[in-house]
């Protein structure tokens, strides 16, 4: 075993997490404007993005029910409740397309 063996996994994790955060920031379900001068920090949604990124890396996809369960844990409401069913479904498609680009 050599130490370099973990680099691609760590690199893939960081990239996937950053991409998930970027998608959530673009969605901005609570109007926090992450990364803007008057808004929340760029990594505002990192806590929620982390388990989503894990599902993408470990399972190859994330379902709307999984995403809603993650959101429920942190915000006591599902993301589908916040943004609507159709938008939540589109968001899951966007998340799952991240695996197509890596």
C-alpha positions as CSV (number, residue, x, y, z in Angstrom):
1,X,0.0,0.0,0.0
2,X,1.2,3.4,-0.8
3,X,-0.1,6.7,0.5
4,X,-0.9,7.9,-3.0
5,X,-3.7,5.3,-3.2
6,X,-6.1,7.5,-1.3
7,X,-5.6,10.6,-3.3
8,X,-8.1,9.9,-6.2
9,X,-10.8,9.0,-3.7
10,X,-10.2,12.1,-1.6
11,X,-10.0,14.2,-4.8
12,X,-13.3,12.6,-6.1
13,X,-14.9,13.3,-2.7
14,X,-13.9,16.9,-2.6
15,X,-15.0,17.4,-6.2
16,X,-18.4,15.7,-5.7
17,X,-19.0,17.6,-2.5
18,X,-18.2,20.9,-4.2
19,X,-20.5,20.1,-7.1
20,X,-23.3,19.2,-4.7
21,X,-22.8,22.4,-2.8
22,X,-22.8,24.3,-6.1
23,X,-26.1,22.8,-7.1
24,X,-27.7,23.5,-3.7
25,X,-26.4,27.0,-3.9
26,X,-27.9,27.5,-7.3
27,X,-31.2,26.1,-6.0
28,X,-31.0,28.2,-2.9
29,X,-34.2,26.9,-1.4
30,X,-34.2,29.4,1.5
31,X,-33.1,32.5,-0.4
32,X,-29.8,32.7,1.6
33,X,-27.8,33.8,-1.5
34,X,-24.7,31.7,-0.5
35,X,-21.4,33.1,-1.7
36,X,-22.7,36.6,-2.4
37,X,-21.5,39.7,-0.5
38,X,-24.8,40.1,1.3
39,X,-25.6,36.4,1.6
40,X,-24.6,33.3,3.5
41,X,-21.1,31.7,3.2
42,X,-20.4,29.8,0.1
43,X,-20.4,26.5,2.0
44,X,-23.7,27.3,3.9
45,X,-25.2,24.0,2.7
46,X,-22.2,21.8,3.3
47,X,-23.7,19.9,6.2
48,X,-26.6,18.8,4.0
49,X,-24.4,18.3,0.9
50,X,-22.1,15.9,2.6
51,X,-24.6,13.0,3.0
52,X,-25.9,13.6,-0.5
53,X,-22.4,13.4,-1.9
54,X,-21.8,10.2,0.0
55,X,-24.9,8.6,-1.5
56,X,-23.8,9.7,-5.0
57,X,-20.3,8.2,-4.5
58,X,-21.4,5.0,-2.7
59,X,-24.7,4.2,-4.4
60,X,-24.2,6.0,-7.7
61,X,-27.4,8.0,-7.3
62,X,-29.6,9.7,-4.7
63,X,-33.4,9.3,-4.7
64,X,-35.8,12.1,-3.9
65,X,-36.9,10.2,-0.8
66,X,-33.2,10.0,0.4
67,X,-32.7,13.7,-0.3
68,X,-35.9,14.6,1.5
69,X,-34.9,12.5,4.5
70,X,-31.6,14.3,4.7
71,X,-33.4,17.7,4.5
72,X,-35.9,16.5,7.1
73,X,-33.1,15.7,9.5
74,X,-31.6,19.2,9.3
75,X,-34.6,21.4,8.7
76,X,-37.6,19.4,10.0
77,X,-39.2,19.6,6.5
78,X,-38.4,17.8,3.3
79,X,-36.9,19.7,0.4
80,X,-39.9,18.7,-1.6
81,X,-42.1,20.6,0.8
82,X,-39.8,23.7,0.5
83,X,-39.5,23.8,-3.3
84,X,-42.3,21.6,-4.6
85,X,-42.4,18.1,-6.0
86,X,-41.5,19.0,-9.6
87,X,-38.5,21.1,-8.7
88,X,-37.3,18.5,-6.2
89,X,-37.4,15.9,-8.9
90,X,-35.5,18.1,-11.3
91,X,-32.9,18.7,-8.5
92,X,-32.5,15.0,-8.1
93,X,-31.9,14.6,-11.8
94,X,-29.2,17.3,-11.6
95,X,-27.6,15.6,-8.7
96,X,-27.6,12.2,-10.3
97,X,-26.1,13.7,-13.5
98,X,-23.0,14.6,-11.5
99,X,-22.0,10.9,-11.7
100,X,-22.2,11.1,-15.5
101,X,-19.7,14.0,-15.6
102,X,-17.1,12.4,-13.3
